[in-house]
Amino acid sequence: MGGDTRDALQTQPRVGARLIKFPLGFTPIEMSSAGQGKYLEVLGSSGSKEFVTAYDAASGRRIVQRLLPGATGGPLATTARGVWVATDNLNNKMASARYYQGDQLIPSATRGGYPFDTSLYAGVGVIWLVDSGGQGSTECLASSTGHVRARGGPLGVGYGSVATYAGRTYLLFDRDLTDYFLRVTPSKRCS
C-alpha cells in the first residue's frame, strides 16, 4: 500500500497488469484478504479515528466501514468468516481483541485485559494473541469465538513476526543481540 496513495489496486498476478483501481478516501495502514479471498479488509485512519473497511475484492465496491473503539496499528488477523483486530485503550494502557464477522463486519466477540502492545495473527484455524513487549502470556484463540484454547509464556515478538505457511506456524524474534527464526509446535488444543 505504502507512500501517499489512497487508492487500492487489483492486479493480474502473472504479469502485474492493473485490473481495478478504486479510491479509499482515507489513509490505509494495512490490508488483508478475508472470506477465502472474496473480501479485502483495510485498516485505516482519518484524523484521530481508526476503522476497518470491507471491500468486495472483485469489484472494489465498499461494503461497510466500522469505527474501532480505540487506537491500533494492526496487524489484522483475518479468518474465513471475518477479521480480528487488537485495540488499545489509551487511558488504562490495556488492549482488547475484537472480532468482526462477515462482510458487514458485525462485532461478534471481544476479549479484554491484555497488555497495551498486544498483536493478533492468523494461524491454522486459530488466532495467535501475542504481547509484543514480552510481558503478557501468548494465547491461542478459537478463530470465531475468541475462547482461549491454550495459553503459554510470553514471546515478545515484534509486529509481523508470526506467519503461517503450509499448515505450520513460524516466529521471528530476537533476544539480546541474536535473531531467531523458528517453527512453533503448538499444543494439540491449538492444532
N, C-alpha and C positions, 0 to 999 in steps of 0.2 A: 504494500500500500504506500508507504513512505512519502517523503517530500511534502510539498504544499498542496498536492492534489486532493480534491474532494469528490473524485469520481471513482467508481468501481468498474473494472473491465472484465469481460469474459473473453477468453482467448481459446483458439483451437490448439490443443496440446502438442500435436506433432510439429506444427510449423510456426506457432506463436501468433497467428493472424488474429486480429481483434474481431470478435463476433458481435459483442454488445458493449456499449459504454453507457453507464447511467449515473446521473448526479446523486450524491449523497446528501448534500446540504448541511453537513457537519464535519467535524474533524474526526477521522477514523483512528482508532487505537489498535484494534485487532479485528481479524475476520477469520471465521471458521465455517466449514460446511456442516450441516445437520440434516436429519431426516433422510439419511443414506444418499446425500448429495442433492436433495430436492430444494433445500433452503440454504441461504447464506445468513449467518448470524454475524452482525457487525457491532462491535463495542465501539461507542463513540462519545464525543463530548461537544457541547456548545456552551461557551461561557463556563460557569461552575457546575453545570449539570452533566451527568453521565447517564447513558442509557444503552440498551440493546435493541437493535432494529433487525427484524426478519425480512428477507427479500426472497422472492421466487428466483431460484438460481438460473432457470432457463430464460426468463423474460427480463429480469431486473426489477420487476414491479415490487414496490414496497408493500409489505403485508401489514406490519404493525410495529410500533415502537413503544418500549416500556422504560419508563424512568426508573433508575436504580436508587434505592434509599440509602445512598452513601457513595463514597469515592471508591474507585477501583482502578487498577492498572492492567487488569487481566491476570492471567490468561483466561480465555473462555474454555470450558470443558464441555464439548458437545457430545450428545448421545444420539441414538437413532430416533428419539422422540422429543428432544429438547436441548436445553443448554443450562449449565451450571456456571455461576459467577460468584466470586467472593467479593463482598462489600465491606468497607471499613467504616466504623463509627469513630469520627474524629474526636468526639467528646470523651468517650471512655476507653479509647485505644484498643477496642476489640473488633473482631471480624465475624461475619456470618457467611455461611454458604447458602446460596439461594438457587432454586431450580425453577426454570420457566419452561413449561411444557407446550409442545405443538407449535404449529405455525402462527398461532395467536399469542404465544409466549405467556400463557396463563401461569401466574405464580402458584406453584404446587407444593413445594417443600422448602423449609428453612431450618438450618442448624446454626446455633449461635454460640458465643462464648469462646471463640478461638483467638489466638494471638493476632495482633494487628497486621502482620505481614503474611497472612495465610494465602496460599495459592491452590488452585484446583487443576487437576489434569485428568484427561480421559484415559482409562485403562481398558482392558479387555472385559467388557461388561460391568465395569466398576468405575468409580471416580476416586482418584487419589487426592487426599487433602494433606497438604504439606506446609508446615511452618518454615518459611524461608530463612528465618533467623535462627532456627535450630533450638528453640526453647520449648515449643509445644510438641505433642505427640503427632505421629503420622497415622492417618486413618484411611481405611478402605471403606468407601460408602457404596451402598446399593444405588445404581445409577438412576433409578426412577423415584425412590423414596427418601434417600439420604440416610437410611438406617445404617449404623456402623456394623460392618461385617467383621472387621478385625482392627486392632489398634497396636501400634508399635512405637518404638522410641523416636526421638527427634532426628531428622536428617540434615536440616539446614542447607537445602539446595536452593539455588537461585532461580530466577524467572526462566522458564523454558527448559528446565533441566530434567524433565521427566518425559519419556517418549515410549510409545508402544508400537511395535513392529512385529508382524508375523506371530501374533499371539504372545509376545514376550514384552516385559516392561524393563526399561533401562533408565539408569540415573547417571547424571553428570554432576559431580560436586567436588569441592576442594576442602582439604584440611591443612591448615598452616600453609606451606608453600607447595603442596603436592595436589595435583588434579587427578581425579579418579573417574573412570567410566566403568560401570558395572551393570550386569544383568541381575535383576531382582527376582528372587523366587518367593512369591508371596505365600501366605498360609493357604490351606485348602479352602478356607472360607472366602478368599478373595479371588479364586481362580475359576 
